[in-house]
Amino acid sequence: MDLNTLWFILIGVLYTGFFVLEGFDYGVGILLPVIGRDDAKRRAIINTIGPFWDGNEVWLLTAGGATFAAFPHWYATLFSGFYLALFVVLLALIVRGVAFEFRSKSTDPRWRAVWDWSLCIGSGIPAFLFGVAFSNIIRGVPIDAQMTYVGSFFDLLNPYALLGGLTLLAVFTLHGATFLTLRTTGDLQEHARVVARRLWMPTVGIAALFTVATYVSTDILTKLGVNPGPVPVGAAAALLTTGVLISRRWDGWAFATTAFAILLTSATFFMILFPRVMVSSLDPAWSLTISNASASPYTLKVMTMIALIFTPFVLLYQGWTYWVFRKRVEPKPETLTY
């Protein structure tokens, strides 16, 4: 395996880790006004993700940094072409991050309601727009022979990409609901189960529509064939199984299957894309690939050595964080931080 392929896989792993971990994080934020029926319960919901949300964001930052260093032409085309959409994502993430810290600075119900909805909207917008962005990447966007995006913002808002955004939004919301069943107790936990049960069928329906649209709008038939293989099929099976597990109150397994569905779906995305990193809708020959978009071999070699040294420490630290804060959160104000 050459270094170009290795770094394509590593970037795929980083984005996949971001989707799996930040997926439940966004889902919890989206569900805050729905499941949190009073202030104590909303505080408890926020505290379920309070120790993790900023660490989960690091996966996105690392993925962006790795893209910049390993595939600078990919980074340049992506961030210039999707500039407005990514700027909106950035604003949403800023508002979301501020909401965690500002919500409990005052006991005024109106103050807290503003930051509750800020957290909800600041979670929903990135979830939707990441789905739009990655759907466009595999569908194809107008890129010319100079690796320059020549379309407009509205070219990104095509029906397939919007459906991809809705799909990711729905899956993340379901993922957040299953996470809350693991991290809460009593009425709050039971309400999370009810919401997860109600979300499951619409999520499966939207995901099925997106799957059909993917066969129509992308070259998945050329890349993976009519039978796409165990990875995409496994993603569908995991999502379908979630409903049964929720009904049987097997909360841990239900969360595991939503995480597994996201993981395998992300892997499918990169399988369709490889060896390209961005598809040109103007001419397939103008697509960015792991060869024409990459940095120098020396740069990739140095990056590989650095990654081998530091990545295990980062993973161990994040695993330790999840272990330390593994206890369920109860809606008792005296025990809550946020």
CORRAPE-V261009 format. One record per helix or strand of 2 or more residues. SS is the DSSP state (helix for helix, strand for strand). FROM is the first residue (numbers start at 1). TO is the last residue. If there is no record, write none. Layout:
SS&FROM&TO / SS&FROM&TO
This chain:
helix&3&35 / helix&39&50 / helix&53&70 / helix&72&81 / helix&83&105 / helix&109&139 / helix&153&156 / helix&159&183 / helix&186&217 / helix&220&223 / helix&230&247 / helix&251&273 / strand&276&278 / helix&284&286 / strand&288&289 / helix&297&324 / helix&333&335
